[in-house]
Amino acid sequence: MTNADNIIKELSLLATEEKQRFLPRFFKTGKGQYGEGDIFLGVIVPHTRIIARKYADIDKSDILKLLNSEYHEVRLCALLIMVRKCQKGNDNVMREMFNMYLKHTDRINNWELVDLSAPMIVGNYLVDKSHDILYRLAESKLLWDNRIAIVSTISFIRRNEFDDTYNLALKMMNHPHDLIHKAIGWMLREAGKRNPRRLYEFVDTYRTEMPRTMLRYAIEKFSKEEKKWLMRK
């Protein structure tokens, strides 16, 4: 058996019927929903992380096999292994993981998969490089590419670099999906924790254009009075 086969077997042994019933509902896998068709073993994230740590040294071929799995948790395990390789590797390793990641974004097809991987694999790699790829991802027809673009900017926010977050927020302001509204609002809120004045001014300028979900997420840390003023019609 390959390492990938062993990982799938061990994840299967950690599955529970309760989570197998709950997770498809939680991640909206019904017809017409954002996670339509996704299949779950029924494994919680902490257990998936344990397996990822155990098999952190597997090679690229095994990672690709995991990424192509029909099971959500198996794909997540692949991504968590890639994250660990980025955290422990040099720039060459990070570039290899970055390139592999962007070639397979169709397999990173859920907000959880994006949020637990994009900052470390994409954002951290790009901190000292061109950020142009994020704007191309923002223009993609694939919902998950769009989410990768904005969520990756948290790596820049942590370095007190906010321009890409605000620029991408403007670029995707009229996105049709609330998963992007939530992601943008989340990143704006994170930027606002470090520079409240800039967030306040941005929201005050664009509050009538921002989807209400995005607006509510962005101003979550403001005072009641500020929220009331910024949410006014």
MARZA-394020 format. One record per residue (C-alpha): residue in one letter; x, y, z; residue number from 1. Coordinates in steps of 0.25 Angstrom, whole numbers, plus 5000, padded with zeros to 4 digits. Layout:
BEGIN
site aa = A&east = X&north = Y&up = Z&i = NUM
...
//
This chain:
BEGIN
site aa = M&east = 5000&north = 5000&up = 5000&i = 1
site aa = T&east = 5004&north = 5014&up = 4997&i = 2
site aa = N&east = 5005&north = 5025&up = 5008&i = 3
site aa = A&east = 4993&north = 5031&up = 5002&i = 4
site aa = D&east = 4985&north = 5018&up = 5003&i = 5
site aa = N&east = 4990&north = 5017&up = 5018&i = 6
site aa = I&east = 4985&north = 5031&up = 5020&i = 7
site aa = I&east = 4971&north = 5028&up = 5014&i = 8
site aa = K&east = 4970&north = 5015&up = 5023&i = 9
site aa = E&east = 4974&north = 5022&up = 5036&i = 10
site aa = L&east = 4964&north = 5034&up = 5033&i = 11
site aa = S&east = 4953&north = 5024&up = 5030&i = 12
site aa = L&east = 4956&north = 5017&up = 5044&i = 13
site aa = L&east = 4954&north = 5031&up = 5051&i = 14
site aa = A&east = 4941&north = 5034&up = 5044&i = 15
site aa = T&east = 4928&north = 5034&up = 5052&i = 16
site aa = E&east = 4914&north = 5032&up = 5047&i = 17
site aa = E&east = 4909&north = 5044&up = 5054&i = 18
site aa = K&east = 4919&north = 5053&up = 5047&i = 19
site aa = Q&east = 4916&north = 5046&up = 5034&i = 20
site aa = R&east = 4902&north = 5050&up = 5035&i = 21
site aa = F&east = 4905&north = 5064&up = 5041&i = 22
site aa = L&east = 4916&north = 5069&up = 5032&i = 23
site aa = P&east = 4908&north = 5069&up = 5018&i = 24
site aa = R&east = 4897&north = 5077&up = 5024&i = 25
site aa = F&east = 4907&north = 5087&up = 5030&i = 26
site aa = F&east = 4915&north = 5089&up = 5017&i = 27
site aa = K&east = 4903&north = 5090&up = 5009&i = 28
site aa = T&east = 4905&north = 5078&up = 4999&i = 29
site aa = G&east = 4890&north = 5078&up = 4994&i = 30
site aa = K&east = 4886&north = 5080&up = 4980&i = 31
site aa = G&east = 4889&north = 5095&up = 4976&i = 32
site aa = Q&east = 4897&north = 5098&up = 4988&i = 33
site aa = Y&east = 4911&north = 5102&up = 4989&i = 34
site aa = G&east = 4916&north = 5089&up = 4993&i = 35
site aa = E&east = 4908&north = 5080&up = 4984&i = 36
site aa = G&east = 4912&north = 5066&up = 4982&i = 37
site aa = D&east = 4924&north = 5067&up = 4993&i = 38
site aa = I&east = 4925&north = 5054&up = 5001&i = 39
site aa = F&east = 4930&north = 5052&up = 5015&i = 40
site aa = L&east = 4936&north = 5041&up = 5023&i = 41
site aa = G&east = 4931&north = 5047&up = 5036&i = 42
site aa = V&east = 4945&north = 5051&up = 5042&i = 43
site aa = I&east = 4947&north = 5064&up = 5051&i = 44
site aa = V&east = 4958&north = 5074&up = 5047&i = 45
site aa = P&east = 4967&north = 5071&up = 5060&i = 46
site aa = H&east = 4967&north = 5056&up = 5056&i = 47
site aa = T&east = 4971&north = 5060&up = 5041&i = 48
site aa = R&east = 4982&north = 5068&up = 5047&i = 49
site aa = I&east = 4988&north = 5057&up = 5054&i = 50
site aa = I&east = 4989&north = 5048&up = 5042&i = 51
site aa = A&east = 4995&north = 5060&up = 5034&i = 52
site aa = R&east = 5006&north = 5061&up = 5044&i = 53
site aa = K&east = 5008&north = 5046&up = 5044&i = 54
site aa = Y&east = 5010&north = 5046&up = 5029&i = 55
site aa = A&east = 5016&north = 5060&up = 5027&i = 56
site aa = D&east = 5028&north = 5055&up = 5019&i = 57
site aa = I&east = 5020&north = 5048&up = 5008&i = 58
site aa = D&east = 5024&north = 5051&up = 4994&i = 59
site aa = K&east = 5017&north = 5059&up = 4983&i = 60
site aa = S&east = 5011&north = 5047&up = 4976&i = 61
site aa = D&east = 5004&north = 5043&up = 4989&i = 62
site aa = I&east = 4999&north = 5057&up = 4992&i = 63
site aa = L&east = 4993&north = 5058&up = 4978&i = 64
site aa = K&east = 4986&north = 5045&up = 4980&i = 65
site aa = L&east = 4980&north = 5050&up = 4993&i = 66
site aa = L&east = 4976&north = 5063&up = 4986&i = 67
site aa = N&east = 4968&north = 5055&up = 4975&i = 68
site aa = S&east = 4960&north = 5047&up = 4986&i = 69
site aa = E&east = 4945&north = 5049&up = 4986&i = 70
site aa = Y&east = 4945&north = 5050&up = 5001&i = 71
site aa = H&east = 4946&north = 5064&up = 5007&i = 72
site aa = E&east = 4955&north = 5060&up = 5019&i = 73
site aa = V&east = 4965&north = 5053&up = 5010&i = 74
site aa = R&east = 4966&north = 5065&up = 5002&i = 75
site aa = L&east = 4968&north = 5073&up = 5014&i = 76
site aa = C&east = 4978&north = 5064&up = 5019&i = 77
site aa = A&east = 4986&north = 5066&up = 5007&i = 78
site aa = L&east = 4985&north = 5081&up = 5009&i = 79
site aa = L&east = 4989&north = 5081&up = 5023&i = 80
site aa = I&east = 5002&north = 5073&up = 5019&i = 81
site aa = M&east = 5005&north = 5083&up = 5009&i = 82
site aa = V&east = 5003&north = 5094&up = 5019&i = 83
site aa = R&east = 5013&north = 5086&up = 5028&i = 84
site aa = K&east = 5023&north = 5085&up = 5017&i = 85
site aa = C&east = 5022&north = 5100&up = 5015&i = 86
site aa = Q&east = 5024&north = 5103&up = 5029&i = 87
site aa = K&east = 5037&north = 5095&up = 5030&i = 88
site aa = G&east = 5042&north = 5096&up = 5016&i = 89
site aa = N&east = 5051&north = 5106&up = 5009&i = 90
site aa = D&east = 5046&north = 5115&up = 4998&i = 91
site aa = N&east = 5048&north = 5104&up = 4987&i = 92
site aa = V&east = 5039&north = 5095&up = 4995&i = 93
site aa = M&east = 5029&north = 5106&up = 4997&i = 94
site aa = R&east = 5029&north = 5109&up = 4982&i = 95
site aa = E&east = 5026&north = 5095&up = 4979&i = 96
site aa = M&east = 5014&north = 5094&up = 4988&i = 97
site aa = F&east = 5009&north = 5108&up = 4983&i = 98
site aa = N&east = 5010&north = 5103&up = 4969&i = 99
site aa = M&east = 5003&north = 5090&up = 4972&i = 100
site aa = Y&east = 4992&north = 5097&up = 4980&i = 101
site aa = L&east = 4989&north = 5107&up = 4969&i = 102
site aa = K&east = 4988&north = 5095&up = 4958&i = 103
site aa = H&east = 4978&north = 5088&up = 4967&i = 104
site aa = T&east = 4969&north = 5099&up = 4972&i = 105
site aa = D&east = 4957&north = 5091&up = 4966&i = 106
site aa = R&east = 4960&north = 5081&up = 4977&i = 107
site aa = I&east = 4960&north = 5092&up = 4988&i = 108
site aa = N&east = 4945&north = 5093&up = 4987&i = 109
site aa = N&east = 4940&north = 5097&up = 5000&i = 110
site aa = W&east = 4942&north = 5109&up = 5009&i = 111
site aa = E&east = 4948&north = 5100&up = 5020&i = 112
site aa = L&east = 4958&north = 5095&up = 5010&i = 113
site aa = V&east = 4962&north = 5109&up = 5006&i = 114
site aa = D&east = 4962&north = 5115&up = 5019&i = 115
site aa = L&east = 4971&north = 5105&up = 5026&i = 116
site aa = S&east = 4981&north = 5105&up = 5014&i = 117
site aa = A&east = 4982&north = 5118&up = 5006&i = 118
site aa = P&east = 4988&north = 5127&up = 5016&i = 119
site aa = M&east = 5000&north = 5118&up = 5018&i = 120
site aa = I&east = 5002&north = 5112&up = 5004&i = 121
site aa = V&east = 4998&north = 5124&up = 4996&i = 122
site aa = G&east = 4999&north = 5137&up = 5005&i = 123
site aa = N&east = 5012&north = 5133&up = 5012&i = 124
site aa = Y&east = 5019&north = 5130&up = 4999&i = 125
site aa = L&east = 5015&north = 5143&up = 4993&i = 126
site aa = V&east = 5019&north = 5152&up = 5004&i = 127
site aa = D&east = 5032&north = 5156&up = 4997&i = 128
site aa = K&east = 5027&north = 5154&up = 4983&i = 129
site aa = S&east = 5018&north = 5160&up = 4973&i = 130
site aa = H&east = 5003&north = 5159&up = 4977&i = 131
site aa = D&east = 4998&north = 5159&up = 4963&i = 132
site aa = I&east = 4993&north = 5145&up = 4964&i = 133
site aa = L&east = 4983&north = 5149&up = 4974&i = 134
site aa = Y&east = 4976&north = 5158&up = 4965&i = 135
site aa = R&east = 4976&north = 5148&up = 4954&i = 136
site aa = L&east = 4969&north = 5138&up = 4964&i = 137
site aa = A&east = 4959&north = 5149&up = 4967&i = 138
site aa = E&east = 4955&north = 5149&up = 4953&i = 139
site aa = S&east = 4953&north = 5134&up = 4952&i = 140
site aa = K&east = 4940&north = 5128&up = 4949&i = 141
site aa = L&east = 4943&north = 5118&up = 4960&i = 142
site aa = L&east = 4937&north = 5122&up = 4974&i = 143
site aa = W&east = 4948&north = 5116&up = 4981&i = 144
site aa = D&east = 4959&north = 5123&up = 4974&i = 145
site aa = N&east = 4952&north = 5136&up = 4978&i = 146
site aa = R&east = 4952&north = 5132&up = 4992&i = 147
site aa = I&east = 4967&north = 5128&up = 4992&i = 148
site aa = A&east = 4970&north = 5142&up = 4986&i = 149
site aa = I&east = 4964&north = 5150&up = 4998&i = 150
site aa = V&east = 4967&north = 5140&up = 5009&i = 151
site aa = S&east = 4982&north = 5139&up = 5005&i = 152
site aa = T&east = 4983&north = 5154&up = 5009&i = 153
site aa = I&east = 4983&north = 5151&up = 5024&i = 154
site aa = S&east = 4997&north = 5148&up = 5022&i = 155
site aa = F&east = 5000&north = 5162&up = 5018&i = 156
site aa = I&east = 4990&north = 5168&up = 5028&i = 157
site aa = R&east = 4999&north = 5161&up = 5039&i = 158
site aa = R&east = 5011&north = 5169&up = 5033&i = 159
site aa = N&east = 5002&north = 5182&up = 5034&i = 160
site aa = E&east = 5001&north = 5182&up = 5019&i = 161
site aa = F&east = 4986&north = 5185&up = 5016&i = 162
site aa = D&east = 4986&north = 5190&up = 5001&i = 163
site aa = D&east = 4983&north = 5177&up = 4995&i = 164
site aa = T&east = 4972&north = 5174&up = 5004&i = 165
site aa = Y&east = 4965&north = 5187&up = 5001&i = 166
site aa = N&east = 4968&north = 5186&up = 4986&i = 167
site aa = L&east = 4962&north = 5172&up = 4985&i = 168
site aa = A&east = 4950&north = 5176&up = 4994&i = 169
site aa = L&east = 4947&north = 5187&up = 4984&i = 170
site aa = K&east = 4949&north = 5178&up = 4972&i = 171
site aa = M&east = 4940&north = 5167&up = 4977&i = 172
site aa = M&east = 4930&north = 5177&up = 4984&i = 173
site aa = N&east = 4919&north = 5172&up = 4975&i = 174
site aa = H&east = 4922&north = 5157&up = 4975&i = 175
site aa = P&east = 4909&north = 5149&up = 4974&i = 176
site aa = H&east = 4912&north = 5139&up = 4986&i = 177
site aa = D&east = 4911&north = 5142&up = 5000&i = 178
site aa = L&east = 4923&north = 5133&up = 5003&i = 179
site aa = I&east = 4931&north = 5143&up = 4997&i = 180
site aa = H&east = 4924&north = 5154&up = 5004&i = 181
site aa = K&east = 4927&north = 5147&up = 5017&i = 182
site aa = A&east = 4942&north = 5145&up = 5014&i = 183
site aa = I&east = 4944&north = 5160&up = 5009&i = 184
site aa = G&east = 4937&north = 5165&up = 5022&i = 185
site aa = W&east = 4945&north = 5156&up = 5030&i = 186
site aa = M&east = 4958&north = 5161&up = 5024&i = 187
site aa = L&east = 4954&north = 5175&up = 5025&i = 188
site aa = R&east = 4951&north = 5173&up = 5040&i = 189
site aa = E&east = 4965&north = 5167&up = 5042&i = 190
site aa = A&east = 4971&north = 5179&up = 5035&i = 191
site aa = G&east = 4963&north = 5188&up = 5044&i = 192
site aa = K&east = 4968&north = 5182&up = 5057&i = 193
site aa = R&east = 4982&north = 5187&up = 5053&i = 194
site aa = N&east = 4977&north = 5200&up = 5046&i = 195
site aa = P&east = 4963&north = 5204&up = 5051&i = 196
site aa = R&east = 4963&north = 5217&up = 5045&i = 197
site aa = R&east = 4966&north = 5212&up = 5031&i = 198
site aa = L&east = 4955&north = 5202&up = 5032&i = 199
site aa = Y&east = 4945&north = 5212&up = 5037&i = 200
site aa = E&east = 4948&north = 5222&up = 5026&i = 201
site aa = F&east = 4947&north = 5210&up = 5015&i = 202
site aa = V&east = 4933&north = 5205&up = 5021&i = 203
site aa = D&east = 4928&north = 5219&up = 5022&i = 204
site aa = T&east = 4931&north = 5222&up = 5007&i = 205
site aa = Y&east = 4926&north = 5209&up = 5002&i = 206
site aa = R&east = 4915&north = 5205&up = 5012&i = 207
site aa = T&east = 4904&north = 5207&up = 5002&i = 208
site aa = E&east = 4911&north = 5198&up = 4992&i = 209
site aa = M&east = 4915&north = 5187&up = 5001&i = 210
site aa = P&east = 4906&north = 5175&up = 5002&i = 211
site aa = R&east = 4900&north = 5175&up = 5016&i = 212
site aa = T&east = 4907&north = 5162&up = 5020&i = 213
site aa = M&east = 4920&north = 5168&up = 5016&i = 214
site aa = L&east = 4917&north = 5181&up = 5024&i = 215
site aa = R&east = 4913&north = 5174&up = 5037&i = 216
site aa = Y&east = 4925&north = 5165&up = 5037&i = 217
site aa = A&east = 4935&north = 5176&up = 5034&i = 218
site aa = I&east = 4930&north = 5185&up = 5046&i = 219
site aa = E&east = 4928&north = 5174&up = 5056&i = 220
site aa = K&east = 4938&north = 5180&up = 5065&i = 221
site aa = F&east = 4933&north = 5194&up = 5065&i = 222
site aa = S&east = 4925&north = 5201&up = 5076&i = 223
site aa = K&east = 4910&north = 5200&up = 5076&i = 224
site aa = E&east = 4909&north = 5215&up = 5072&i = 225
site aa = E&east = 4919&north = 5213&up = 5061&i = 226
site aa = K&east = 4911&north = 5201&up = 5056&i = 227
site aa = K&east = 4898&north = 5208&up = 5056&i = 228
site aa = W&east = 4904&north = 5220&up = 5048&i = 229
site aa = L&east = 4911&north = 5211&up = 5038&i = 230
site aa = M&east = 4899&north = 5202&up = 5036&i = 231
site aa = R&east = 4889&north = 5213&up = 5034&i = 232
site aa = K&east = 4881&north = 5213&up = 5021&i = 233
//
